[in-house]
């Protein structure tokens, strides 16, 4: 399976989080607004602290590398 190509060859777009935002996963102050590019999570986004943002980015990258295996036909 080939990885979707974007202008920066990254699976996640990174922007600054709006001032005063809280991380969607843990509630700490958010530093980044991340948007998935391509794959199963395409266009899913949120604001995250540094730690949770790294976990989100890794989850998106892992999803892009996971091959879809068709289920065997049951007779």
Secondary structure as GFF3:
##gff-version 3
##sequence-region A 1 75
A	DSSP	beta_strand	12	16	.	.	.	ID=ss1
A	DSSP	beta_strand	32	36	.	.	.	ID=ss2
A	DSSP	beta_strand	45	48	.	.	.	ID=ss3
A	DSSP	alpha_helix	50	65	.	.	.	ID=ss4
###
